[in-house]
């Protein structure tokens, strides 16, 4: 029964023709994934074959176990800065453990159904660190593009730029020529041959040119990393100790969050292109399993690849089989042709990664957000600059905190607190704020219109505004809260302070209370303390109640014109219970 439901779900209507389409799309994506897998691995500071292993293992598992029919998983450019920093600081073995821990986190996020929470990460944060990563990737390839010698890699962006500048006298004209050939081929191929992968043609053409015209003048994958083996990876479980987990839990969390964000963004893109709907929690589970298994065979962290997923769809993919076939294609190429890849010049890899960086930079959205000149612009810049000049970990943490603080500040500014009195000139006798002036106020009733969320960001302002305005001691404090949609524990605490302070000499009543604030008051006991009889659905009812509590002698002697109108209303007007007045 379960097998039937799965078949009817992801493979409904599958046929021989569907399989042919999956084979074609899997073949195309597999060919594209080979140079990218090696390039991402090299840029991350590890041997190119580890990128191939990741493409094979993670690609197959993500397609089989993920929540999107069309997702193509594997190593991506987004991981490069964090992976390179781990390798540089802790070593390759620690990278494997960090990837394994990230897989566990992703798996648990899916199990506990946290997939929907990813969407709450602000767009300025994701655009900021994505653009920052693009800058790091692009600058990181300048040395290979120019063929610079003796360039020492650093974790610091500024140190890497300084290193490039200091080594500019070692430019290799042959490397530049190789890189330019590859760049031209990558750019022109989609225009001339839309169905042919540009990176593959760029690598082939530039590699052949280098072999024919200057075979020993440029650094190749083989001369830098040794010959790529065509053997399958061996199983190796990383050493796990409490100390190593403590050391790597932070980087692993960043890998998990980045992987979750990238994979779900890719799945959303796939949904938009195909009209389907992915399962976000299942996607995280698939990503988690893939990232737990891949390090056991020497692979680096993987996630959903937006460009490869889009290519998969454009080439007619029908089901997850296309992703499985893409992994099998890469496996066959590894077994049959791996040694030949050793001849690829590093200068050929550079433009491929530079174009990846350019495409992932979100430059148009980045500029549009900057032009808004809002708090989003500030969050964007902070996240971007911290990604480039400090670290991705710090950038994500600070970006999220800044976004939350600035959002809270904006929401606190939405809270409006204004004194009001009934307006007899209004046809519905509404309670209006313009009726209150320095010379027109009521000494016995204070009515406040409250609008906006009452939460930690606005609660203190709320209390201070109320208590400062009623410097005298009226008998009744009426709070009209029909436009307060939300109240948190901090807001309740300050409201409780007002109620208890005012209750020592008068009565607090409420009108129009919404369900959420009312439920909070009931849970904390403030509702019972205030008394059920002091809560009214409509303001008219509340004013009727208030007028019954007043000292009539004070009313007759009141010098405030506005309050005389109130007594007139109390004597002659009927507040309808089914109207808000």
N, C-alpha and C positions, 0 to 999 in steps of 0.2 A: 504493500500500500504506500509506504514511504517512497519507494523507488518510483512509483507511478506519479506521485505528486511532484517530485523533483523533476522528472522528465517533462511533465505537463507545464512546469513552471519555466525553467531556464531553457529547455530544449523542445518546447511545444512546436509541433509541425516540422521538426527537423527531418531533412531528406538528404539524398545523395547530392543534389544540387547545392544544398546548404553546406555540405561538407566540402565541396569543390571551392566554394567561396571562402570558407574558413582556411583552406589550404593556401589559396592565393594570397589572402591578407596576411596569414601567418608567415608566409615566405618573405613577403615584402618587409614586414615589420622586423622579422628576424635578421634580415640583411642590414637594415638600418641600425639595429640594436648592437651589432658586433663592434663597429668602430666606437660607438658611444660608450659601450660598456668598458672597453679598454681605456678610452680617454678619461672617463670619470674616475676609474681606478688609479690611473697615473696621477691625475690632479689631486686625488685624495692621499697620495703619498705611499701607495702600495703597488705591487706588481700588476701588470695589465691582465694577467689570467684570472686574478681574483674578481675582476669586473665581469669576465666571461662566466665564471662559476655562478656569480650572483644573478646574471641575466637568465641563465638556464634554470637554476633551482627556484629562485624567488618568482621568476616569470611564470613557471608552470603552476606553482602552489597558489599564487595570488589569483590566477585565472580559475583554478578549480575550486578554491575555497572562499574567494572574495564575494562581495555583494553586488558587483557590477558585471553584466554580461560581456562587456567589451574592454574592461580594464587591462592594460598591459603594464606589468610591474617589472622593476629592475632598478639598477643604480641610477641616480639622477644628479643633476648639477646642484640642486638645493642642498644636498648633504656635504658637498665638497669642503666648505670651510670648517665645519664641526669635525668631520672625519680626519681632515689633515691636522687639525689642532690636537686631536687625540693621539694620532700616530706620532706626531712630533714630540708630544709631552710624555706619553705613556708607552708607546710602542704598538706594533701590529697586533700582538696577542691581546692587549687590553682593548683594542678596537673590536675584536671578535666578542669579547665578554660584554662590552658596552652594547653592541648590536643585539646580543642574546637577551640582555636585560630589557632593552627597548622592545623586543618582541614580546616578552612577558607582559610588559605594561600595555602594549597595544591589544594583546589578547584579553587581558582583564578589562580594559576599557570597553571592548566589544561585549564581553560576557555581562558586565554590569550596565549595558545599554547606555553608554556615554557618548555614542556616536553623534547624537544631536547637539551635544554641548560644543562641539568644534565650531559650529556656526556662530557661536557667540563671541568668537575671537574677532575683534574689530578689524575691518578691512584696512585701515591705515597701518595697522601693525603688520599684517601679512604683506601688503604692498611694500612697506618700508624694509622689512628684512629680505624680501625677495629681490628688491632692487639692490640692496646692499650685497647680497650674495652674488648677484650678477657682476657688480663692480669687482669683487674679490676674484671671481673666476677670470674675468677679462684681464685684469692686471696681472694675475698669476700666470698667464700664458704669454706675456710679452717677452720674457726671457727665452722661451722656446721658439717663438716666432722670429726673434732676431738672432737666435743661435748663440746667445751669450755664454761665456765659459766661466767656470768656477763660481757660479751663483749659489750662495748659501740660502736655504729656505728658512724663513722665520715665521712665527705665528703672528707677529705684529705686521699690520698692513704698511705702516710707515717705514719699518725696517726693510720690508721687501722692496718698497719703492726706492729707498736709499741704495739697496743692493743693486738694483737694476741700473740706477744712475752711475754708480761707481764702476760697473762693468761694461759701460757703453763702448769702451774702447776695444772690446773683444767681439764686436758684431761680426757674424759670419754671413757674408754676402750670399753664399750658397743656401744657407738656411732661410734667409729672407726670400730668395727666389723660389725655393720649394714651397714656402708658406703662401706666397702670392699666387703661385700656380693652383694650389689647393683651394685658396679662397675664391679665386675666379671661377673655378670649376663648381664649387659648392653653390655660388650665387647664380651661375648661368644654367646649370642643369635643370632646375625646376621650370625655367622659362622655355628651354628647348625640348626637354624630355620630362614632362610633368609626372610621369609614372615611375621615374627612376630616382632612387635616393641620392640626393646631392652629396652628403658626406662620404658615401661609398665611392662615388665617381671621383670626388676630390682626392681621397686617399690613394686610389688606384693610379690616377693620372700623375699626381705629384711624386708618388713612390717610384713609378716607372721612369719618370724624368730624372729623378735623383740617381737611380741605379745606372741609367744609360750614360748620363752626361757628367756626373760627379759622384761616383759610387763611394768614395771614402772621405768625402768632405763634410758630411752632415752626421749628427748623432741620431742613431736609430733606436728603436725599442730594444733590439737585441744588444746593442753596445751599451745601453744604459741599464737594462734590467736582466740581460741574459736571454737566451732563446726561450720562447714560449713553448711550454710542453703541451703535447697533444694527449697526455694521459688524463684520466678522470681524477677529480680531487679525492683525497683520502679523508676518511672520517677522523675528526679530532675534536674532543670535547675540551673547551677552554678551562683553564684552572680557575676554580672559584674559591675565593676566601672572603671572609667578612671584611677584611681590610680593603681588598680590591673592589668589593661591592660599594663600600663607603666612598672610595675614591672615584668611582665611575657612575654612581647613581645619578649625579647631576647631568653629565653629558648624555647618559642614556635617556633621561627624561626629555631632554631637548630633541634627541633623535626621534623618540616616540611621538612627541607633539608635532614635530616637523613632518614626520612620516604620515601621521594621521591627517594633518591639514592637507598635505599634498595629495594624498590618495583620495580623500573625499572631494577635494576641488576637481580632481581629474574625473571622478565619477559623476559629478554634477555637470561637467562639460560634456561627458558622454551622454548623459540624460538629455541635455539640450539638443544634441546632434541627432538623437535617435527617437526621442519621444518616450523613452523608457524611464523607469524609476529604480534607483539602486537601493539596496538595504545597507544603511550606514553602519549598523552594528556588526552585521556579517562581514562587511568590508574590513572593519578593524580586526575582527577575528582572523580573517584570511591574511591580512598584513602581519598580524602577530605571529601566526604559525610560520609564515615564510621567513620572518626575521629571527625566529628561534632556530629554525632548521639550517638556514644558509650559513651562519657562522661555523656550524659543525663541519662544514666542507670548505672552510677558508674564505667564504664570501663576505662581502661588506653589506651594510644596511641597504634596504631597498624600499621603494614605495611606488605608488602609481605614477606613471610618466604621462603627462598630459599630451605632449607632442606625439608620442608613439601610440597612445590610445586613440587620438584623433586620426592618425594615419591608418590605424587598424580599421576604424569605422569607414573612412573614405575609400578603402580598398575592398569594401563589401563584407566585412565580418558579420557573421550571423549569431555566433554563440561563443562561450568561453573556450571552445576548442581552438579558435584562432590563436589565443594566447598560449595554449599548450603547444601548438604546432610551431609558434615562434621560438619557444624554448628548445624544441627538438631540432629546429634548423640551426640554431646557434651551437647546439651540442655536436651536430654532424660536422659543422665547419671547424669546430675545435679539434675534433678527432682527425679530420682529413687534411686541414690546411693550416693548423696553428703555427707550425714552424715558419711558414712564409710571412706571417704577420710580423715576425721579428725584424723584417727589412723596412718596415714603415718608419720614416723619419719622425722624430718628435716635432719637428717644424710643421709636419703635415697635420698633426693632432691639434696644434695650437689654433688655427683658424676655425676648425670644427667646434672647439669649445668656446671660442670667442663669439661665434654666431649663436650658439646655444645661450650664452650669457646675454647677448643682445636681444634675443627673442623672449627670454624669461624676465627681462628687466622691468616690464610693465611701465615703460617710459611714458606712454600717453596718459595712463591713469595717474601716474606719479605727478605729472605736470598739472593735470586737472585738479587733483587734491590740493596741490600747492596754491593754485589760483584761488581757491575758496577762502584762503586766509582765515580759517577757523581753527578750533582746537584740534580738528582732524589733521590739519596741516602741521601743527606742532608735534602731534604724536607720530606722524609720518616721518618728519625730519629727525626726531629723537631716535626712533627705531632704526632708521637708515644709517645715521652717523655712528650709532653705537655698534651696529653690525659691522661696519667697515673698520672703525678705529679701535673698538674694544673687543667684543666677541658676540657671536650669535646668541649665546646663553644669556648674557647680560642684556642684550637688545630686546629679546622677547620678554624677559621679566620686567624690565623698566618700561617698555612700551605698553604692556598690559596694565601695569600699575598706573602709569600716566593716563591711559585711556579711561580707567575706572575713576580716578580722582577728578579728571576734567569733566567726565560725564556727570558725576555726583554734583560737582559745582554748578553745571548747567541746570540740572534738575532742581537744585536748591533755589536757583534764581527764578524758577517757574512758580514757586509758592507765593500766592498773593493773599495778604491779610488786610482787610479793610473794614472799618467800622461802618455801620449802616443803620438806617431808620426807615420805618414805613413811609411810603410816598403817597399821600392821599390824592395827589393830582394824577397819578398813574391809573389808567382805567382798570387794571387788575390789582391795584393797591399793593404793588410789589415793594419789597424791602430794597432800598437803593443806597449806595454809598455816597452819592452826591448830596444827600439830605443832611449829612453831618459836616458842620463847620465849627470854627472856634466859638462862635456865638450860638450855635444850634446843636445841642446835644441833650441827652437824657441823663439825669443824675441817678436814676433808679434802675434803668435797664441798659446794658451794654450788649449790642448785637454785632457780631463779627461774621463777615463773609470769608470763608476759607476756601481757596482754590489751589489745587496742585498736590503732589505727593508729600506726605508727612513722613520723612525718613531721616536717617542720621545726618544727612547733609543740610537739612533745613529745620530740624527739630529745635535747635537752640534759638534760631532766629524767630521761629514761631512763638516760643515761650516769651522771649524778650519783647516781641511786638505786642503781645496780649497784655503782659504785666505792665509794660511801660505806658500803654495807652490808657489803661484803667488805673491811673494814679489815685483817683478817689475810690470809694468803696460802694459800688452800686449793689442793689439787692439781687439782681438777676444778671447772669452772664449767659447769653444765648450764642452758641457756636453753630453756624449753618455750614454743615460739612458735606453737602450733597455733591460738591465737586472735588472731594478728596478721594481719589480712586484707590489709594494704597497707603498703608501705615506700617512701619516696621517697629521692632522692639524699642529702638531709641526714641522714635516719635511717640510711642505709647508712654514711655517713661516721662517725657517732658509734658505730655498731656495730663498724665496722672499728677504731676507736680502742680500744674495749674488748678486742676479740680480740687485737690486736697488743700492747697493754699487758699483758694477762694471760698471753699466750703466752711471756713472758720467764721465767716461773716455773711455769707450769702448762698445762693443756689446756682449751680451750673446745670443748664439744660442743653440738649442737642436736637437738631432737626436735620432730616434728610441723610442720615448716616448710611453710607454704602456697606455692602456685605463684608468686604475684607476688613476695614477698620473695626466694624462692629464685632466680627469674630475674634479679632485680636483682643479687644476690650473684654470680651466674655472669658477668654482663656486666661487673661491676667487677673481677673477679678475686679477690674475697674468698672465694668458694667454694673455689677452688683453693688459696689461701693457708691456709685452715682445714684443708683435706683432706677428700676425699669420705668417708673412713672415720669422720669425726666428725659425720656427719649421720644421724639415725635417724628412722624413721617413727613409732615408738612410744617412749614414755618408759621402759617396761620394758626395752627393748633398750639404751637409753642408760644406765640404772642398772646393768645387768649389765656393760656395758663399763667404767663408772666403777669398780665394785667390784674389777674385775681390775687396775686401775691403782694401787690404794691400798697403803699401807704397812701390812701386817697387824699389825706390832708396835704401831703407833700405835693400831690398832683395839682390840687387846686391852687396852691401857692407857688407853683413852678414858674420861674421867670423865662424858661426856655420855650420859645415858640414851637419848636419841633415837638416837644413833649405834649404840649397842649393839643396838637394834632393827634398824638397817640391816644390821649384820653377821649378825644372826639371819636376816633376810630373804634375804641373799645366800647363806646356807648351806642354808636349808630351803625357800625358795619359788621356784616356777618362773614367771617372767614370760612370759606367752603373747604371741607376736609379733603375733597378730591382735587384741589388746586394748590399749586405752589405759589405763594404770594409773598 
